[in-house]
Amino acid sequence: MTTQTIETENRKSEAWDLIGSLFWESGRTTAKPSEEEIDLFTSGIQAGDRCTVVGASTKDLVEALIARGAEVTVLDFSERMCADLRSALPAGSCQVLRHDITRPAPEGLRGTQRFVLNDRLVNRFSETEARKGVEGMLDLLADGGQLRASIKLGLYPMDERMIETGRERGTLESFYDAEAKTIDFAAAGDVLTDALLPHGDIAPELLLQWYQGRGREQRFDHGDILALLEKADVDGRSLGLLSDCEFGQAPKTRMYTAVAQPGA
């Protein structure tokens, strides 16, 4: 399969360029999708179905789709994540492209995909990035195609540590907006350093740089996700929620399935 480089304006790509395959080899030792969760993602997918996985970090899911005989494309805004995934998979097994999902879909993929899948991707975004990302995924889907997204609702344990530490030190408002439910890792300073929790066996120094580079992220609740799906609009096309359910063994995480609907 061919490879392709598409320029991206997403500044978070530099943070993920630091991590690359360490994310799935050394970091995601406990938070990776379980077999039950992969079954939720791949339910009903058959050989030949066109599927896009958004986020090269979900290597296990990509491998499960390849095993089903799906026609798989992976999109990620980090060049290193893309390169490392290509190296980790059998040659020719899928297409891996550098692309920022907060931008319109690549011309050759627009409106062609039966399934678009992403695991906790939205949790890496600000509200604006999440809105654009959902529309970028809708742009990939053929009419009647499904978007399947798992999303961690509420705060992560490290978020809670940072908020508690920031409150104690009187610096909370410098990096956390409670009303917007937004945390800015780049602005947290020593609070981030002191509240840092391990991510597998990734070195703390590298982990710290990764978080700093991730910048601003929103923590969503169920209503926020429903609003993101309801407001999605690409040339009059929209998303209709089919279902949402608890996502396997992941605490406070839900799987949302929506269908691409044609414009009027």
C-alpha positions as CSV (number, residue, x, y, z in Angstrom):
1,M,0.0,0.0,0.0
2,T,1.1,3.6,-0.6
3,T,2.0,6.0,2.2
4,Q,1.3,9.7,2.2
5,T,2.3,12.8,4.2
6,I,-0.3,15.5,4.8
7,E,0.7,18.7,6.5
8,T,-0.8,19.3,9.9
9,E,-1.3,22.4,12.0
10,N,-2.0,20.5,15.2
11,R,0.7,21.5,17.6
12,K,0.1,18.4,19.7
13,S,1.9,16.3,17.1
14,E,5.3,17.2,18.5
15,A,4.3,15.7,21.9
16,W,3.3,12.4,20.2
17,D,6.4,12.4,18.1
18,L,8.3,12.1,21.4
19,I,6.4,8.9,22.4
20,G,5.9,6.9,19.2
21,S,5.7,3.2,19.7
22,L,6.6,3.5,23.4
23,F,2.9,4.3,23.9
24,W,1.8,0.7,23.1
25,E,5.1,-1.1,23.9
26,S,5.9,0.4,27.3
27,G,3.1,2.8,28.3
28,R,-0.3,1.4,27.5
29,T,0.1,-1.7,29.6
30,T,-3.2,-1.5,31.5
31,A,-5.3,1.1,29.7
32,K,-5.3,-0.6,26.3
33,P,-8.6,-2.0,25.0
34,S,-9.5,-5.4,26.4
35,E,-10.7,-8.3,24.2
36,E,-14.3,-7.4,25.2
37,E,-13.7,-3.8,24.2
38,I,-12.1,-4.8,20.8
39,D,-15.2,-7.0,20.2
40,L,-17.4,-3.9,20.7
41,F,-15.3,-1.9,18.2
42,T,-15.3,-4.7,15.6
43,S,-18.8,-6.1,15.9
44,G,-20.4,-6.7,12.5
45,I,-17.2,-5.7,10.6
46,Q,-16.6,-8.1,7.7
47,A,-13.9,-8.9,5.2
48,G,-13.6,-6.1,2.7
49,D,-15.3,-3.4,4.8
50,R,-13.6,-0.1,4.5
51,C,-12.5,1.0,8.0
52,T,-10.5,3.9,9.3
53,V,-8.9,3.9,12.7
54,V,-8.2,7.4,13.9
55,G,-5.1,7.3,16.2
56,A,-2.1,5.1,15.5
57,S,-1.7,4.4,19.2
58,T,-4.5,1.7,19.1
59,K,-2.3,-1.0,17.6
60,D,-4.3,-3.8,19.1
61,L,-7.5,-2.6,17.4
62,V,-5.7,-2.2,14.0
63,E,-4.4,-5.8,14.2
64,A,-7.9,-7.1,15.1
65,L,-9.4,-5.4,12.0
66,I,-6.6,-6.7,9.7
67,A,-7.3,-10.2,11.1
68,R,-11.0,-9.8,10.0
69,G,-9.9,-9.0,6.5
70,A,-11.1,-5.4,6.6
71,E,-9.6,-2.8,4.3
72,V,-7.9,-0.7,7.0
73,T,-6.6,2.9,6.9
74,V,-5.0,4.5,10.0
75,L,-4.8,8.3,10.4
76,D,-2.6,10.1,12.9
77,F,-1.2,13.6,13.1
78,S,2.1,12.4,14.4
79,E,4.7,11.3,11.8
80,R,6.6,9.2,14.3
81,M,3.4,7.4,15.4
82,C,2.7,6.6,11.8
83,A,6.2,5.5,11.0
84,D,6.4,3.2,14.1
85,L,3.0,1.7,13.4
86,R,4.0,0.9,9.8
87,S,7.1,-0.8,11.1
88,A,5.2,-2.8,13.6
89,L,2.6,-4.2,11.1
90,P,3.1,-6.7,8.3
91,A,4.1,-4.9,5.1
92,G,1.0,-4.1,3.0
93,S,-1.5,-5.0,5.7
94,C,-3.0,-1.5,5.9
95,Q,-2.5,2.1,4.9
96,V,-1.1,4.5,7.5
97,L,-1.3,8.2,6.7
98,R,-0.2,11.3,8.5
99,H,-3.4,13.4,8.8
100,D,-4.9,15.8,11.3
101,I,-8.5,14.6,11.9
102,T,-9.5,18.2,12.9
103,R,-9.2,19.0,9.2
104,P,-11.3,17.8,6.3
105,A,-10.8,14.2,5.2
106,P,-8.1,13.4,2.6
107,E,-9.7,13.6,-0.8
108,G,-9.3,9.9,-1.7
109,L,-11.0,8.8,1.6
110,R,-13.8,11.4,1.8
111,G,-17.2,9.7,2.0
112,T,-15.9,6.2,1.4
113,Q,-15.6,4.5,4.8
114,R,-18.1,2.0,6.3
115,F,-16.7,2.4,9.8
116,V,-14.6,5.0,11.6
117,L,-13.2,3.9,14.9
118,N,-11.3,5.7,17.7
119,D,-10.5,4.8,21.2
120,R,-10.5,7.7,23.7
121,L,-9.2,10.1,21.1
122,V,-11.6,12.8,22.0
123,N,-10.1,12.9,25.5
124,R,-6.9,14.4,23.9
125,F,-8.7,17.4,22.5
126,S,-10.0,20.8,23.5
127,E,-13.7,21.5,22.9
128,T,-12.9,23.2,19.5
129,E,-10.6,20.3,18.5
130,A,-13.2,17.7,19.5
131,R,-15.9,19.4,17.4
132,K,-13.6,19.6,14.4
133,G,-12.4,16.1,15.0
134,V,-15.9,14.6,15.0
135,E,-16.7,16.5,11.8
136,G,-13.5,15.2,10.3
137,M,-14.6,11.7,11.1
138,L,-18.0,12.3,9.7
139,D,-16.3,13.5,6.5
140,L,-14.7,10.1,6.1
141,L,-18.0,8.1,6.3
142,A,-20.2,7.0,3.5
143,D,-23.9,7.6,4.1
144,G,-25.1,5.0,6.5
145,G,-21.5,4.4,7.8
146,Q,-20.8,4.2,11.5
147,L,-18.7,6.2,13.8
148,R,-17.7,4.3,16.9
149,A,-15.9,6.2,19.6
150,S,-15.0,5.3,23.2
151,I,-14.7,8.3,25.5
152,K,-13.6,8.6,29.1
153,L,-16.1,10.8,30.9
154,G,-15.0,13.1,33.7
155,L,-11.6,13.6,35.2
156,Y,-8.6,11.2,35.1
157,P,-6.9,10.4,38.4
158,M,-3.9,12.6,37.5
159,D,-6.3,15.5,36.7
160,E,-7.7,15.1,40.2
161,R,-4.2,15.1,41.7
162,M,-3.3,18.3,39.7
163,I,-6.5,20.1,40.8
164,E,-5.9,19.2,44.4
165,T,-2.3,20.3,44.3
166,G,-3.1,23.5,42.4
167,R,-5.8,24.4,44.9
168,E,-3.4,23.8,47.8
169,R,-0.8,26.1,46.2
170,G,-3.2,28.8,45.0
171,T,-2.3,28.3,41.3
172,L,-5.4,26.3,40.2
173,E,-6.9,29.0,38.0
174,S,-3.6,29.2,36.0
175,F,-4.2,25.8,34.4
176,Y,-7.8,24.7,35.2
177,D,-11.1,26.2,34.1
178,A,-13.8,24.5,36.1
179,E,-16.6,26.0,34.1
180,A,-15.2,24.9,30.8
181,K,-13.9,21.6,32.3
182,T,-10.6,22.3,30.6
183,I,-7.1,21.5,31.9
184,D,-4.0,23.0,30.3
185,F,-1.0,20.8,31.0
186,A,1.4,23.3,29.3
187,A,0.4,26.0,31.9
188,A,0.6,23.8,35.0
189,G,4.3,24.2,35.8
190,D,5.5,22.4,38.9
191,V,2.0,21.2,39.6
192,L,2.3,18.9,36.6
193,T,5.7,17.7,37.7
194,D,4.6,16.9,41.2
195,A,1.3,15.3,40.3
196,L,2.7,13.2,37.5
197,L,1.5,9.6,37.6
198,P,3.4,6.7,35.8
199,H,2.3,5.6,32.4
200,G,3.6,2.1,32.2
201,D,7.4,2.1,32.0
202,I,7.8,5.4,30.1
203,A,10.6,7.5,31.7
204,P,9.2,10.3,33.9
205,E,11.3,12.9,32.0
206,L,9.8,11.9,28.7
207,L,6.3,11.5,30.2
208,L,6.5,15.1,31.5
209,Q,7.5,16.5,28.1
210,W,4.6,14.5,26.5
211,Y,2.0,16.0,28.9
212,Q,3.4,19.5,28.5
213,G,3.2,19.2,24.7
214,R,-0.4,17.9,24.8
215,G,-1.5,21.4,26.0
216,R,-5.2,22.0,26.6
217,E,-7.7,19.2,26.9
218,Q,-11.4,19.2,27.9
219,R,-12.9,16.6,30.2
220,F,-16.3,15.7,28.8
221,D,-19.6,14.5,30.4
222,H,-22.3,12.5,28.7
223,G,-24.2,15.6,27.7
224,D,-21.1,17.2,26.1
225,I,-20.7,14.1,23.8
226,L,-24.3,14.1,22.8
227,A,-24.0,17.8,21.9
228,L,-20.8,17.1,19.8
229,L,-22.6,14.4,17.8
230,E,-25.8,16.5,17.4
231,K,-24.0,19.6,16.2
232,A,-21.8,17.8,13.7
233,D,-22.4,19.1,10.2
234,V,-20.4,18.5,7.0
235,D,-22.0,20.0,3.9
236,G,-25.4,19.3,5.4
237,R,-24.6,15.7,6.4
238,S,-25.0,14.9,10.1
239,L,-24.6,12.2,12.7
240,G,-27.5,10.3,14.4
241,L,-26.8,8.5,17.6
242,L,-27.5,4.8,17.4
243,S,-26.4,3.7,20.8
244,D,-24.2,4.2,23.8
245,C,-23.0,1.7,26.4
246,E,-20.5,1.1,29.1
247,F,-17.2,0.3,27.5
248,G,-16.1,-3.0,28.9
249,Q,-13.6,-2.9,31.8
250,A,-12.7,0.8,31.5
251,P,-14.0,2.9,34.4
252,K,-16.4,5.8,33.5
253,T,-15.8,5.1,29.8
254,R,-18.6,4.8,27.2
255,M,-18.8,3.6,23.6
256,Y,-20.8,5.9,21.4
257,T,-22.1,4.7,18.0
258,A,-23.5,7.1,15.5
259,V,-24.5,6.8,11.8
260,A,-23.7,9.2,9.0
261,Q,-26.9,10.7,7.6
262,P,-27.2,12.3,4.1
263,G,-27.9,16.0,3.7
264,A,-31.3,17.3,2.6
